[in-house]
Amino acid sequence: MKLHTINTGLFKLDGGAMFGVVPKAIWQKTNPADANNLCTWAMRCLLIEDGNSLTLIDTGIGNKQDEKFFSHYYLHGEDSIDKSLVNLGFSTADITDVFLTHLHFDHVGGAVIRDGEKLIPAFKNATYWSNEKHWQWAIEPNAREKASFLKENILPIQESGQLKFISEQDNIEWRKGINIGFAYGHTDAMMLPKINYKGKTIVYMADLLPSVGHLPLPYVMAYDMFPLKTLNEKQAFLEEAVNNNYILFLEHDPIHESCTLQRTEKGIRVAETFNLSDI
């Protein structure tokens, strides 16, 4: 098995929304905001090369939305899925599986592209993986989360016949060496892959832990549907992670790709930060 980082670009979100009840005077020390109170975030995906399978975890925001949509998120940087794949010697046609942690637009937008007037899967030869509970949550969204679940990112996957569901069972083995954890605070039934790699466990954190700046327990996003549940899930996961020496792969941290954890007087904090290529 080989793991490859897939950078899809950077975007901006409101710092207050990203850190919830934490005062700006505190969070801006790790994630400084611009004049509009916006912070830069990565959309970092993961490619798993294993035998004949090539699995992409999450897809970034994509490029099919209109100018008005993108004007809210200030996309920048030179990276894209296509460029990152080409740099590794692959193309979108080589992807055999697309694993979607959840269906918010910055995680699933790149899964669908425009082909003239039609919307089609960006990875024509891939099986797309979600879970039934989260899929139903996304296609019948609550009013608060509706803006994050865009039908044009989701429905074409199902219409194509390329969609399959993973059983909603915590720590289920999806593939040899890959187990799936579930979290319910950020959105209903978000999936977190745990990958056995070179004798270590790599956990793709999605939005349970967007960045190293979110490690302290009260640092919970205002975007989370159930923040107290997130708090409990995060506390339990961080204990599990530090006890088992997990490596955390960070989807949204603009600087740090991966980290390990340690116990300190202030609680569980970062031990080391590094890139997957350093493992």
N, C-alpha and C positions, 0 to 999 in steps of 0.2 A: 504494500500500500504506500502511496505517496500523497501528501497533502500540499496543495498549492493555494496561496492567497490570490483572490480575484478582486482587484480594486475596481470599483465601478464609478468613482467620482465622489465629490464632496457636495454637501448642501448646507443650508442654514436653517436653524429653528430657534424660536424664542427661548432665551436662557431661563426665564422664569418658569415656562412650561416644562422645560427639561429637568428642573430641579425642585419643582413643587413648592413646599412650604419653607425650603431652605433660603435664607436671605441672600440677595445678590452679593453683598459684601463678603460672604463666605465662599459661594460657588465660583465667583469670578477669579479666585486665586488659581483654580485649576483649569477653568474654561472661560477665558476672557471674552467678553461680548463686544460687538462693534457699537457704533453710535445709535443703532436701532434696537439694541438689546438682543441681537442675534448672535448665536455661537455657531461655529463651524463643526460639522459632524461628518464622519466617513460613512460610506455604504459599502462595507467590506464583506465580500462573500468568500466561500470556501469551496474548492474543487477537490474531490476525492478520486484519485486514480487507483483502481484496484482491479487487476486482471483485465477483463473485457468491459468492465463498467467504468463510466465516467460520470460521477454524481456532482451536481452543482447545488450547494445549499444557499438559498435565497438568490435574488436577481437584481437588487437595487431598484431604482426608480424608473428606469427605462427612458425612452425619448419620444413616445408617441403622443404625449399630452400637448395641449395648445400653449401658446406663449403666455397667456394670462395665468394658467396653472403654474407654470415654471417660474413666473415672476414672483411668486410668493416664497420660493425656496432657494433662489439664488444659487443654482447649480454652478459649480466651478471645478477646475482641475482638468487634466488631460485624459484621465482614465475612463474606460468604459468596459463593459463585459467583452465586447468583440475584440478590443485591443488587448486586453489582458489574456484572453484565450489564445489569440494569434501569437503573442509573445511566448507562450508555452508550447506552441506548435499545434494548437487545436483550433477547431471552429465550432460554431453553434450546432452544426450537424453531427458532431462527434459526441455530444452529450447524450447519455443514455437515461439519466434520471435527474429530475429537478425536485429537490426537497424544499418545501415552503414552510418555514417555521410558523408563519402566520401570514395573513392576507392584507396587511396594511400596505399602502401604496409604495412606501420606500423599501419594501421587502419583496413585493411581487410585481411591481410595474414593468420590470424588464422581462417578465415571463411571456408577454404578449406584444406583438408588433403590428404595425399597419402594413397591409399589402393592398395598395390601392384603396378601395373603399371598405375592404374587409379587415377584420381583426383576427389574427391567427397566432398560434403558439410560436414563440421565437425559436424553440428547440423542436424541430419537426420530428425528430426520431426519439424523443424522450418521453418517458412516463413521468407525469407530474404527481407528486405525493402531498396530500394534506390529511386531515382527519375529519370525519363526518360531523362531529360536534362543532368544530371551529368553522367548517364550511357553511353550515346552516346559520351560525352566528353572523357570518360575513354577508351572506346573501339576503338576510333579513335583519339589517343592522338597527341598533338603537339610535335615537336621534343624536346622542352625544358622539358616537363613534362613526356615524354615517359618512362623514367627510374623508375618513381614512380607508373605507371599503368602496372602491370604485368598480362598478360592474364591468367596465371595459377591461379591467385587469383580471377579472375572475371568471366571468361566464364563458368567454371563448375557450378557456381551458377545458371546461366540462363539455361544451358543444363539440369539441374536437374528438372526444372519445379517449383522450390521453390521460384522464384523471383517474387516480386510484386513491383509496383511503387506507390509512394506517389505523390499527385498532387502538382505541383510547385506553391504554393500560400502562401505568407508569413503569419505566425502566424495561419496557418491552424490547426484545432483540429484533431489530428491523433487518439488519444484514449482519453477517459474521463480522464481529469487531465493532459494530455500531448499535448502541442501545439508545432508546428515546425516552427522555423525561418530559413531563407535562407541567405547565405552570398556568395559573388561572387568574392572576391579579392584573397583569397588563391588558390582556384580552382573554376570551374564553378558549382554553385548550391550546395555548401556544406550545410548540414542540421544541425541545432542546436536545440536539444530538450529542451523544457522548461517544467519542471515537478512541478505540484502543490503537495507539500509534507509537511504535518504537518502545514498547513497554511502558508508555505513559498514557494517561487519560486526558484527551483534549475535549473540552466542552464548548460548543458553539453557543454563546450566551444570548444571542438575539436581543430582546428588549427586557430581559430580567435584570441584566447589568449592562447598560449601554456603553459605559466607559469606566476607567479607573476612578474618575471623579465621583462616581455613584456608589463607591464601596461602603461609606458609612450608612448605617441602617436607615436613618430618616431621609436620605437622599432618594426619594421616590418621585418619579415623573408625574406631573399633573395630567399627562395623557393616559395614565393607567385607569382602567375602569374600576378596579377594586383595590385602592392603595393599601388598605390594611392587610389584605390578602398578599399583596406583593411584599409587604414588610415581613410577614411571617415566612413566605416562600424564600425570600432572599436570606433571611437569618438562617433558616434550615440548610439552604444550599451552601452558604459560605462555611458553615460548620463542616458539612460533608466535604467540601472542596479542600479546606485546609487540613483536615484529618487524613485525606487520601492523596494529598499532593497533586491535585488536578492542575492542569494548565487551562486557563480561560482564554478563549479566542473572542476578541471584542469587535463586534460588528460596527459600532458607531464611534469608537474613540478615534479622534482625528490624528493622534500621534502614535499611540501604543497599540500594537497589533495583538499582542498576547501578554499574559502576566501569570505569575504564581503569587501565592498568598502567605502571610505569616500572622501570628498573633502578636499584638502589641498592647500597651497599656490603654490605648484608645479603642481597642477592638481589632477585628480582622482587617488588615490593610495589605497593600502591595508589598511583595518581597522583591521580585525582579520583573522587569519588562523586557521583551525581546520579540523577534520575528520567528515565525514557524521555521523558516529556513535555517535558523540557528540551532534547532533541535538535532 
